[in-house]
Amino acid sequence: MKKNKRIIFATIAALSLAAPMTAVFNFDNVQTVSANHQGTKVWLQYGTLKYALKGPSGRVYPAGTKVVRELSDDAKPPISMHGRPFYLTLVIGGIPGNQLLQDVGGGEIAEAYVNYEDWHEIDYPSDYTVLVQNTEDYTDLKSSDFHPVDSNNPDVPVANLDKLNEAYANYDSAIDFSKLSKKDGQYVADLRSRYFAAKAMGVPQSTVDALTKEINDAVANYKKTGHLVSGDPNSN
């Protein structure tokens, strides 16, 4: 298996492009999302908005607005990836392997809103390259909360993840993972997968809230009994 060569950062809080190929970044809630394919190439998929969307700032992005997403798998990605957003603004570039802030994107758009093309692979640029730049608005750049202007168009739910992330962080700090039973260990692996799945685009709030409650209940059970899973908790 090839090792990751580069860290890509997304979920930008503020992005200011003062001049061509020059960027100043202020990050908040930065999230590692991918790593460069062999350190030299990256997959891009462009698309356009199917219909006009309004962002949390109140700004409307018209139908036909160009968006893009990137991925760094070794093999060509599947054309549809429901949980991975397109970006209203995306800047890539830098020296592969330097582990510094390089790729930054904001304004996360659900795949369901996009008429998209096939993926194509490019050489990773050595300098900052603006792929799309539809907004510099702080509110929209840090958000995925975009909805159709026309209510007759299908809408993608946007869940609030704050309580889920808080619950998972509390769980992560409260549990001594080195001393868990086999059954609890299996639960940990399953919970991790479901946690990241719940953070994908289009997951309803009810699913997020149910998982949040489950995590909090599991932590409460651990503090009471020393185990995450009720019923035969000492199974090894």
C-alpha positions in Angstrom: 0.0 0.0 0.0 1.3 3.4 -1.0 1.8 5.8 1.9 0.2 9.2 2.0 2.5 12.0 0.9 0.6 15.2 1.5 -2.1 16.5 3.9 -5.0 18.3 2.3 -7.1 20.6 4.5 -10.7 21.6 4.0 -13.6 23.3 5.8 -12.2 26.8 5.6 -13.4 29.5 7.9 -12.0 32.4 6.0 -10.2 32.7 2.6 -8.8 35.9 1.1 -7.1 36.0 -2.3 -5.3 39.3 -2.4 -3.6 38.7 -5.7 -3.3 35.9 -8.3 -1.4 32.9 -6.9 -1.2 34.6 -3.5 -3.4 33.4 -0.6 -3.8 34.4 3.0 -5.6 31.8 5.1 -7.2 32.0 8.5 -8.4 28.6 9.7 -11.0 27.5 12.2 -12.3 24.0 12.6 -9.8 22.7 10.1 -10.4 19.1 9.0 -8.0 16.7 7.4 -9.8 15.1 4.5 -7.4 13.4 2.1 -3.8 12.9 1.1 -2.0 13.3 -2.2 -1.9 10.4 -4.6 1.8 9.4 -4.7 2.7 12.9 -3.8 2.5 14.1 -7.4 -1.1 13.8 -8.8 -4.7 14.5 -7.8 -8.1 13.6 -9.1 -10.5 16.5 -9.9 -14.2 16.4 -10.7 -16.0 19.5 -11.9 -19.7 20.2 -12.1 -22.3 22.9 -12.2 -25.2 23.7 -9.9 -28.5 22.2 -11.2 -30.5 25.1 -9.8 -30.0 28.2 -7.7 -28.9 27.7 -4.1 -29.0 30.1 -1.2 -26.2 30.1 1.4 -26.4 30.9 5.1 -25.2 34.4 4.3 -28.3 35.0 2.1 -26.3 35.1 -1.1 -27.7 33.2 -4.0 -25.5 31.0 -6.2 -27.2 30.7 -9.6 -27.8 27.5 -11.6 -24.7 26.8 -13.7 -22.2 28.0 -11.0 -19.1 25.9 -11.5 -17.9 23.7 -8.5 -15.2 21.1 -8.0 -14.1 18.4 -5.7 -10.8 16.6 -5.4 -9.6 13.1 -4.3 -6.2 11.4 -4.1 -7.0 7.7 -4.4 -4.5 5.7 -6.4 -7.3 4.3 -8.6 -9.8 6.5 -10.4 -12.7 7.3 -8.0 -16.3 6.2 -8.7 -18.2 9.0 -10.5 -20.7 9.3 -7.7 -19.6 9.9 -4.1 -22.7 11.1 -2.2 -20.9 11.9 1.1 -18.1 14.0 -0.4 -18.9 17.6 -1.1 -18.1 19.8 -4.0 -16.7 23.3 -3.2 -17.7 26.8 -4.2 -14.2 27.9 -3.7 -11.1 25.6 -3.9 -7.5 26.5 -4.1 -4.8 23.8 -4.4 -1.0 23.8 -4.8 2.3 23.7 -3.0 5.2 21.5 -2.7 4.1 17.8 -2.2 5.4 16.3 1.0 6.0 19.4 3.0 3.0 18.7 5.3 2.0 22.3 5.4 -1.4 24.0 4.6 -1.8 23.6 0.9 -5.3 22.7 -0.4 -8.1 24.8 1.0 -11.8 24.8 0.1 -15.0 26.2 1.4 -18.7 26.3 0.7 -19.6 22.6 0.7 -22.2 21.6 -1.9 -24.0 18.3 -1.8 -23.6 16.0 -4.9 -27.4 15.9 -5.3 -27.3 19.6 -6.3 -24.6 19.2 -9.0 -24.5 18.1 -12.6 -21.0 16.6 -12.6 -18.5 15.4 -15.1 -16.2 12.4 -14.9 -13.0 12.5 -12.8 -9.7 13.4 -14.4 -6.2 13.3 -12.9 -3.8 16.2 -13.1 -0.2 16.8 -11.9 -0.3 18.4 -8.6 0.6 22.1 -9.1 3.8 23.4 -7.5 2.2 26.9 -6.9 -1.2 27.9 -5.6 -3.9 27.4 -8.3 -7.4 28.6 -8.0 -9.8 25.9 -9.3 -13.0 27.7 -8.5 -13.7 30.9 -6.6 -17.3 31.7 -6.2 -17.2 33.3 -2.8 -15.0 34.8 -0.1 -17.8 35.2 2.3 -16.8 33.8 5.8 -20.3 32.5 6.6 -20.7 30.6 3.3 -17.1 29.3 3.2 -17.4 27.5 6.5 -20.8 26.0 5.8 -22.6 23.2 4.0 -26.0 24.7 4.7 -27.1 25.4 1.2 -30.7 25.1 0.0 -32.7 25.6 -3.2 -34.1 29.0 -3.8 -37.1 27.4 -5.4 -38.8 25.1 -2.9 -40.1 22.9 -5.7 -36.5 21.6 -6.1 -35.3 18.6 -4.0 -33.6 19.7 -0.8 -30.7 18.0 1.0 -30.9 17.9 4.8 -28.1 19.6 6.7 -27.7 18.3 10.2 -26.1 20.2 13.1 -23.1 18.1 14.2 -22.0 20.2 17.2 -23.6 17.9 19.9 -22.4 14.8 18.0 -18.8 16.0 17.8 -18.9 17.0 21.5 -20.3 13.6 22.5 -17.6 11.8 20.5 -14.8 14.0 21.9 -16.0 13.2 25.4 -16.2 9.5 24.6 -12.7 9.6 23.1 -11.2 11.2 26.2 -13.2 9.2 28.8 -12.5 5.7 27.6 -9.3 3.7 28.3 -9.3 1.8 25.0 -6.3 -0.3 26.1 -8.4 -2.2 28.7 -11.6 -2.9 26.8 -13.1 -6.4 26.3 -13.3 -8.0 22.9 -16.9 -7.1 22.7 -16.3 -3.5 23.6 -13.5 -3.4 21.1 -15.8 -4.5 18.3 -18.3 -1.9 19.3 -15.6 0.8 19.2 -14.7 -0.1 15.6 -18.4 -0.1 14.6 -19.1 3.2 16.4 -16.2 4.9 14.7 -17.5 3.9 11.2 -21.0 5.1 12.1 -19.7 8.3 13.5 -18.0 9.3 10.3 -20.9 8.1 8.2 -23.2 10.3 10.3 -21.0 13.3 9.4 -21.5 12.8 5.6 -23.7 15.2 3.6 -27.4 14.5 3.5 -27.7 12.6 6.8 -30.9 13.7 8.6 -30.8 15.3 12.0 -32.7 12.4 13.5 -29.9 10.0 12.7 -27.3 12.4 14.1 -29.3 12.9 17.3 -29.9 9.2 17.8 -26.1 8.5 17.5 -25.3 11.3 19.8 -27.6 9.8 22.5 -26.1 6.4 21.9 -22.6 7.7 22.4 -23.6 9.5 25.6 -25.4 6.4 26.9 -22.3 4.3 26.2 -20.0 6.6 28.1 -22.5 6.7 31.0 -22.5 2.9 31.0 -18.7 2.8 30.9 -18.4 5.1 33.9 -20.9 3.0 35.8 -19.7 -0.6 34.8 -16.3 -0.2 33.1 -17.9 -1.4 29.8 -19.4 0.2 26.8 -21.7 -2.6 25.9 -24.5 -3.9 28.2 -25.0 -7.6 28.3 -22.1 -10.0 28.7 -19.7 -7.1 29.1 -16.8 -9.3 30.2 -16.6 -11.3 26.9 -13.0 -11.4 25.8 
